[in-house]
Amino acid sequence: MTPRCRDGHAPAMNAKPQAVVVGAGPAGLMAAEGLSAQGWRVEIMEAMPSPGRKFLMAGKSGLNLTMDEPVEDFIGAYGEAAPHLAPFMRIFGPAEVMAWARGLGQEVFTGSTGRVFPVAMKASPLLRACLARLAEQGCTLRTRWRWTGWADDAATRLTFETPEGTMERRPDRTVLALGGASWRRLGSDGTWAPLLAERGVPLAPFRPANMGMARRWSDHMARHLGQPVKNVALMAGGRRVPGEFVLSARGLEGSGIYALYRELRDGHQLTLDLLPALDAETIARRLAKRRKGETLTNHLRKTLGLDATKRALLNETARPLPQAPETLATLLKSVEIETDGPRPLDEAISTAGGIAWDALNPDLTLKTLPNTTALGEMLDWEAPTGGYLITACLATAVGWVSSPPRTVG
């Protein structure tokens, strides 16, 4: 990439153009790496005391970087946003994410479900290696610098609240990589939305994605909260997915719930098949062998292997249980779980909504703001769990940097 000055011409040898990257998550750091490697003088501004806080949180239970699958299949997971993201994914898809991690000294492996993890399983070694590379390339990272908008009508002078007071920058290129609107305490708070709206940038409302569902439990469920419900099939809106989830004090969480987040967010009924490996006829036949005097609870445990958590959930949602084997078998294959809707936006793993695609040029520059690019989760797309979120954030950055960012006068 050849850097360009405000008049579009190549700069003098000693006059590097300046880029300010606002946000030190995966998209911002990757954009900074690409720009600095191509000759830009880069400052990274982060509102939090340290960079990559949500990235580090994502790695607490094992950092799922991407999914080891063909890139066209991978792109399909983004639904309506797939056509917009596809050009960037074809430049930097799952294979490139794995190569990037290895290039930073972090070997990866593919799990049984196709999910890709660093061997270290943590995000911190990868983040440290990334920051070290940025330092080697001359990037400057400033923490506790919160972007507060622009100081001029032309939107060329950026303003920041810092420990030293209000500061300004007038870069040749502004890169906004501020994340979505969940996990406020980690810096992804969506407070940038009004700043862009005031400048005429169309925005789609924020909505939770990959979120838990709220439910109030009876006192009888107290000892089961925090326990997983394993080996079930979850159904909503015509979709059926195998998986598991966790009963929490606030409702239902975990991978099985997240897999159906679009359907559940849209109000479809959640239904469980507690015994997906058995058909209703087999279950009924086994239930019919109940011995005289044997309790139903003991019969469900011994005959069908229904553990205490599943039995508690069954009683919580469908009591009194039917005694007829055929009727009970049908129930076990279709337990309806009433919920109180999605958990709050700030608790979601990620968010839908943000900058509308029609606010952007094909290269992700904002139509109404000269020399300003938006990347990552700020854009209006959503993705299931499985490394899709991190990959898309990285891909938008790499794909954009791959086309020389010019400045306009």
Solvent accessible surface area in square Angstrom, and as a share of the most:
residue,aa,sasa,rsa
1,M,55,0.25
2,T,64,0.37
3,P,22,0.14
4,R,58,0.21
5,C,37,0.22
6,R,81,0.30
7,D,101,0.52
8,G,20,0.20
9,H,122,0.54
10,A,63,0.49
11,P,29,0.18
12,A,74,0.58
13,M,186,0.83
14,N,151,0.77
15,A,51,0.40
16,K,123,0.52
17,P,5,0.03
18,Q,20,0.09
19,A,0,0.00
20,V,0,0.00
21,V,0,0.00
22,V,2,0.01
23,G,7,0.06
24,A,1,0.01
25,G,22,0.22
26,P,31,0.19
27,A,7,0.06
28,G,0,0.00
29,L,6,0.03
30,M,11,0.05
31,A,0,0.00
32,A,0,0.00
33,E,21,0.10
34,G,18,0.17
35,L,0,0.00
36,S,14,0.09
37,A,65,0.51
38,Q,66,0.29
39,G,25,0.24
40,W,6,0.02
41,R,127,0.46
42,V,2,0.01
43,E,12,0.06
44,I,1,0.01
45,M,1,0.00
46,E,19,0.09
47,A,31,0.24
48,M,27,0.12
49,P,49,0.31
50,S,40,0.26
51,P,16,0.10
52,G,4,0.04
53,R,79,0.29
54,K,44,0.19
55,F,16,0.06
56,L,62,0.31
57,M,50,0.22
58,A,51,0.39
59,G,4,0.04
60,K,161,0.68
61,S,109,0.70
62,G,10,0.10
63,L,0,0.00
64,N,23,0.12
65,L,0,0.00
66,T,0,0.00
67,M,24,0.11
68,D,71,0.37
69,E,51,0.23
70,P,91,0.57
71,V,49,0.28
72,E,95,0.43
73,D,91,0.47
74,F,0,0.00
75,I,10,0.05
76,G,51,0.49
77,A,25,0.19
78,Y,2,0.01
79,G,41,0.39
80,E,169,0.76
81,A,8,0.06
82,A,14,0.11
83,P,95,0.60
84,H,79,0.35
85,L,0,0.00
86,A,6,0.05
87,P,70,0.44
88,F,14,0.06
89,M,1,0.00
90,R,139,0.51
91,I,81,0.41
92,F,19,0.08
93,G,1,0.01
94,P,5,0.03
95,A,66,0.51
96,E,67,0.30
97,V,0,0.00
98,M,21,0.10
99,A,59,0.46
100,W,31,0.11
101,A,0,0.00
102,R,113,0.41
103,G,52,0.50
104,L,17,0.09
105,G,61,0.59
106,Q,33,0.15
107,E,90,0.40
108,V,9,0.05
109,F,85,0.36
110,T,62,0.36
111,G,24,0.23
112,S,125,0.81
113,T,104,0.61
114,G,15,0.15
115,R,69,0.25
116,V,0,0.00
117,F,36,0.15
118,P,1,0.00
119,V,89,0.51
120,A,47,0.36
121,M,71,0.32
122,K,123,0.52
123,A,3,0.02
124,S,34,0.22
125,P,25,0.16
126,L,1,0.01
127,L,13,0.07
128,R,151,0.55
129,A,24,0.19
130,C,7,0.04
131,L,46,0.23
132,A,52,0.40
133,R,66,0.24
134,L,4,0.02
135,A,70,0.54
136,E,147,0.66
137,Q,62,0.28
138,G,53,0.51
139,C,17,0.10
140,T,52,0.30
141,L,66,0.33
142,R,80,0.29
143,T,43,0.25
144,R,132,0.48
145,W,21,0.07
146,R,96,0.35
147,W,16,0.06
148,T,54,0.31
149,G,3,0.02
150,W,31,0.11
151,A,42,0.33
152,D,31,0.16
153,D,140,0.73
154,A,60,0.47
155,A,7,0.06
156,T,21,0.12
157,R,83,0.30
158,L,1,0.00
159,T,17,0.10
160,F,0,0.00
161,E,83,0.37
162,T,15,0.09
163,P,87,0.55
164,E,123,0.55
165,G,31,0.30
166,T,85,0.50
167,M,62,0.28
168,E,75,0.34
169,R,56,0.20
170,R,152,0.56
171,P,8,0.05
172,D,27,0.14
173,R,9,0.03
174,T,8,0.05
175,V,0,0.00
176,L,0,0.00
177,A,9,0.07
178,L,41,0.20
179,G,19,0.18
180,G,0,0.00
181,A,10,0.08
182,S,0,0.00
183,W,59,0.21
184,R,140,0.51
185,R,151,0.55
186,L,21,0.10
187,G,24,0.23
188,S,8,0.05
189,D,19,0.10
190,G,8,0.08
191,T,64,0.37
192,W,7,0.02
193,A,15,0.12
194,P,75,0.47
195,L,38,0.19
196,L,0,0.00
197,A,53,0.41
198,E,138,0.62
199,R,64,0.23
200,G,48,0.46
201,V,5,0.03
202,P,60,0.38
203,L,57,0.28
204,A,25,0.19
205,P,110,0.69
206,F,52,0.22
207,R,103,0.38
208,P,21,0.13
209,A,0,0.00
210,N,3,0.02
211,M,1,0.00
212,G,7,0.07
213,M,5,0.02
214,A,15,0.11
215,R,38,0.14
216,R,193,0.70
217,W,35,0.12
218,S,47,0.30
219,D,130,0.68
220,H,162,0.72
221,M,2,0.01
222,A,67,0.52
223,R,191,0.70
224,H,11,0.05
225,L,51,0.25
226,G,50,0.48
227,Q,82,0.36
228,P,47,0.30
229,V,1,0.00
230,K,99,0.42
231,N,118,0.61
232,V,1,0.01
233,A,2,0.02
234,L,0,0.00
235,M,42,0.19
236,A,4,0.03
237,G,40,0.39
238,G,89,0.86
239,R,107,0.39
240,R,125,0.46
241,V,18,0.10
242,P,117,0.74
243,G,27,0.26
244,E,69,0.31
245,F,2,0.01
246,V,53,0.31
247,L,0,0.00
248,S,18,0.11
249,A,80,0.62
250,R,118,0.43
251,G,0,0.00
252,L,0,0.00
253,E,41,0.18
254,G,16,0.16
255,S,55,0.35
256,G,2,0.02
257,I,0,0.00
258,Y,36,0.14
259,A,38,0.29
260,L,0,0.00
261,Y,3,0.01
262,R,73,0.27
263,E,26,0.12
264,L,5,0.03
265,R,36,0.13
266,D,94,0.49
267,G,65,0.62
268,H,93,0.42
269,Q,69,0.31
270,L,4,0.02
271,T,22,0.13
272,L,0,0.00
273,D,0,0.00
274,L,0,0.00
275,L,17,0.09
276,P,50,0.32
277,A,100,0.77
278,L,37,0.18
279,D,82,0.43
280,A,42,0.33
281,E,129,0.58
282,T,26,0.15
283,I,0,0.00
284,A,12,0.09
285,R,126,0.46
286,R,90,0.33
287,L,7,0.04
288,A,66,0.51
289,K,147,0.62
290,R,90,0.33
291,R,156,0.57
292,K,209,0.89
293,G,80,0.77
294,E,25,0.11
295,T,85,0.49
296,L,24,0.12
297,T,70,0.41
298,N,45,0.23
299,H,5,0.02
300,L,3,0.01
301,R,117,0.43
302,K,107,0.45
303,T,37,0.22
304,L,14,0.07
305,G,59,0.57
306,L,1,0.00
307,D,68,0.35
308,A,42,0.33
309,T,15,0.09
310,K,15,0.07
311,R,36,0.13
312,A,17,0.13
313,L,1,0.00
314,L,0,0.00
315,N,43,0.22
316,E,42,0.19
317,T,38,0.22
318,A,25,0.19
319,R,182,0.67
320,P,120,0.76
321,L,21,0.11
322,P,38,0.24
323,Q,114,0.51
324,A,50,0.39
325,P,38,0.24
326,E,116,0.52
327,T,73,0.42
328,L,2,0.01
329,A,1,0.00
330,T,82,0.48
331,L,33,0.17
332,L,0,0.00
333,K,44,0.19
334,S,47,0.30
335,V,1,0.00
336,E,98,0.44
337,I,2,0.01
338,E,105,0.47
339,T,41,0.24
340,D,74,0.39
341,G,21,0.20
342,P,51,0.32
343,R,45,0.17
344,P,73,0.46
345,L,58,0.29
346,D,61,0.32
347,E,59,0.26
348,A,0,0.00
349,I,58,0.29
350,S,2,0.01
351,T,2,0.01
352,A,1,0.01
353,G,2,0.01
354,G,1,0.01
355,I,0,0.00
356,A,18,0.14
357,W,38,0.13
358,D,100,0.52
359,A,5,0.04
360,L,10,0.05
361,N,54,0.28
362,P,128,0.80
363,D,60,0.31
364,L,3,0.01
365,T,17,0.10
366,L,5,0.02
367,K,118,0.50
368,T,74,0.43
369,L,4,0.02
370,P,58,0.37
371,N,15,0.08
372,T,2,0.01
373,T,0,0.00
374,A,0,0.00
375,L,0,0.00
376,G,1,0.01
377,E,10,0.04
378,M,0,0.00
379,L,0,0.00
380,D,40,0.21
381,W,5,0.02
382,E,23,0.10
383,A,1,0.01
384,P,31,0.20
385,T,36,0.21
386,G,3,0.03
387,G,7,0.07
388,Y,17,0.06
389,L,35,0.18
390,I,19,0.10
391,T,0,0.00
392,A,0,0.00
393,C,12,0.07
394,L,3,0.01
395,A,1,0.00
396,T,0,0.00
397,A,0,0.00
398,V,31,0.18
399,G,4,0.04
400,W,4,0.01
401,V,12,0.07
402,S,65,0.42
403,S,60,0.39
404,P,65,0.41
405,P,7,0.04
406,R,128,0.47
407,T,5,0.03
408,V,82,0.47
409,G,98,0.94
